[in-house]
Amino acid sequence: MAAAARFFIRGAPLKLPLSGVGTGAQSSFEATLLKLSPSSNSRTKTQRRHAAHFTFQPDPVPTQYGPTQKMNLFQSVTSALDNTLASDPTAVIFGEDVAFGGVFRCTVGLRDKYGKDRVFNTPLCEQGIVGFGIGAAVAGATAIAEIQFADYIYPAFDQIVNEAAKYRYRSGNLFDCGNLTIRAPWGCVGHGSLYHSQSPEAFFAHCPGIKVVIPRSPVQAKGLLLACIADQNPCIFFEPKILYRAAVEQVPVEPYTIPLSQAEILQEGSDVTLVAWGTQIHVMREVANMAQEKLGVSCELIDLQTILPWDTETVCKMGLLA
């Protein structure tokens, strides 16, 4: 999974690489870490490879947002979009095949419910999809664009980085496209090969003027997506497609938001801070448990949630505590 996790070793006088050639205590430390990974052992020819290398761990049922319903991740996305269309008459959803529900069924039923003028297909042109979204947002609409796979967002890179991100700045805040949200299925699923497995958030993580968000679960997906839609800056919302059906939680039916640029501490720890996002959160949960059981190392786990602008205060504060 390309969503990387970073390690902060508390109290360490130097940075210890987790791979490469070392000597003495450093190489011993690396060897111990490698032993923690089940995939580090040689795999026999008869062993099968599995798409999912983790077990999804649902969060506690939220009680502060009202009644809940069992949903997987794509259903929670549908619920967020449904809430938006119902409450905002200017909201429109568009992209390749969204009218019939999309390849992952995230917009299923919305065209029938809200009409073909509010949920509609576009040509297979990512640059055009984002360019249209910018124009719609500038004109006052709440524009929700779907890029069918994150791997194909690159043709729209110029529109996102040079137009959407800079629209407010270039006009001296006279105009903006802050009502634009770009959704895209993200990450590997085990059989997508090179054009349906990419995690391109790093390309956008250095571009001021946009926000980049990746959820770890259905509850987070709905709350963060609604926060992106409500935010007055253009947002890119990457959806871990391996979790679309694998992740199931009790999700609030009514609309709610989860603050952007606010990391969440999922597990307290005193020795090491693990920072991750999206699908990799569930891998890090298992890593933290293994480190505790096999090494006696206490790991703190932080879900970054928003990649840009990221919560430097929480990460640095917790990572530096002795």
Secondary structure as the mmCIF struct_conf table of DSSP 4:
data_model
#
loop_
_struct_conf.conf_type_id
_struct_conf.id
_struct_conf.beg_label_comp_id
_struct_conf.beg_label_asym_id
_struct_conf.beg_label_seq_id
_struct_conf.end_label_comp_id
_struct_conf.end_label_asym_id
_struct_conf.end_label_seq_id
BEND BEND1 ALA A 3 ALA A 3
STRN STRN1 ARG A 6 ILE A 9
TURN_TY1_P TURN_TY1_P1 ARG A 10 GLY A 11
BEND BEND2 PRO A 13 LEU A 14
BEND BEND3 LEU A 18 GLY A 20
HELX_RH_AL_P HELX_RH_AL_P1 GLY A 24 LEU A 36
HELX_RH_3T_P HELX_RH_3T_P1 PRO A 38 SER A 40
BEND BEND4 ASN A 41 ASN A 41
HELX_LH_PP_P HELX_LH_PP_P1 SER A 42 THR A 44
TURN_TY1_P TURN_TY1_P2 LYS A 45 THR A 46
BEND BEND5 GLN A 47 GLN A 47
HELX_LH_PP_P HELX_LH_PP_P2 ARG A 48 ARG A 49
BEND BEND6 ALA A 51 ALA A 51
BEND BEND7 PHE A 54 PHE A 54
HELX_LH_PP_P HELX_LH_PP_P3 PRO A 58 PRO A 62
TURN_TY1_P TURN_TY1_P3 GLN A 64 TYR A 65
BEND BEND8 GLY A 66 GLY A 66
STRN STRN2 THR A 68 ASN A 72
HELX_RH_AL_P HELX_RH_AL_P2 LEU A 73 SER A 87
TURN_TY1_P TURN_TY1_P4 PRO A 89 THR A 90
STRN STRN3 ALA A 91 GLY A 95
TURN_TY1_P TURN_TY1_P5 GLU A 96 ASP A 97
HELX_RH_3T_P HELX_RH_3T_P2 VAL A 98 PHE A 100
TURN_TY1_P TURN_TY1_P6 GLY A 101 GLY A 101
TURN_TY1_P TURN_TY1_P7 VAL A 103 PHE A 104
TURN_TY1_P TURN_TY1_P8 CYS A 106 GLY A 109
HELX_RH_AL_P HELX_RH_AL_P3 LEU A 110 TYR A 114
TURN_TY1_P TURN_TY1_P9 LYS A 116 ARG A 118
STRN STRN4 VAL A 119 ASN A 121
BEND BEND9 LEU A 124 LEU A 124
HELX_RH_AL_P HELX_RH_AL_P4 GLU A 126 VAL A 138
TURN_TY1_P TURN_TY1_P10 ALA A 139 GLY A 140
STRN STRN5 THR A 142 GLU A 146
BEND BEND10 GLN A 148 PHE A 149
HELX_RH_3T_P HELX_RH_3T_P3 ALA A 150 TYR A 152
HELX_RH_3T_P HELX_RH_3T_P4 TYR A 154 ALA A 156
HELX_RH_AL_P HELX_RH_AL_P5 PHE A 157 ASP A 158
HELX_RH_PI_P HELX_RH_PI_P1 GLN A 159 ALA A 164
TURN_TY1_P TURN_TY1_P11 ALA A 165 LYS A 166
HELX_RH_AL_P HELX_RH_AL_P6 TYR A 167 ARG A 170
TURN_TY1_P TURN_TY1_P12 SER A 171 ASN A 173
BEND BEND11 LEU A 174 LEU A 174
TURN_TY1_P TURN_TY1_P13 GLY A 178 ASN A 179
STRN STRN6 LEU A 180 TRP A 186
BEND BEND12 GLY A 187 GLY A 187
BEND BEND13 GLY A 190 HIS A 191
TURN_TY1_P TURN_TY1_P14 SER A 193 TYR A 195
BEND BEND14 HIS A 196 HIS A 196
TURN_TY1_P TURN_TY1_P15 PRO A 200 PRO A 200
HELX_RH_AL_P HELX_RH_AL_P7 GLU A 201 PHE A 204
TURN_TY1_P TURN_TY1_P16 ALA A 205 HIS A 206
TURN_TY1_P TURN_TY1_P17 PRO A 208 GLY A 209
STRN STRN7 LYS A 211 VAL A 213
BEND BEND15 ARG A 216 SER A 217
HELX_RH_AL_P HELX_RH_AL_P8 PRO A 218 ALA A 230
BEND BEND16 ASP A 231 ASN A 233
STRN STRN8 CYS A 235 PRO A 240
TURN_TY1_P TURN_TY1_P18 LYS A 241 ILE A 242
HELX_RH_AL_P HELX_RH_AL_P9 LEU A 243 ALA A 246
STRN STRN9 VAL A 248 PRO A 252
BEND BEND17 VAL A 253 GLU A 254
TURN_TY1_P TURN_TY1_P19 LEU A 260 SER A 261
STRN STRN10 GLU A 264 GLN A 267
BEND BEND18 SER A 270 ASP A 271
STRN STRN11 VAL A 272 ALA A 276
TURN_TY1_P TURN_TY1_P20 GLY A 278 THR A 279
HELX_RH_AL_P HELX_RH_AL_P10 GLN A 280 LEU A 295
STRN STRN12 CYS A 299 ASP A 303
STRN STRN13 THR A 306 LEU A 308
TURN_TY1_P TURN_TY1_P21 PRO A 309 PRO A 309
HELX_RH_AL_P HELX_RH_AL_P11 THR A 312 LEU A 320
#
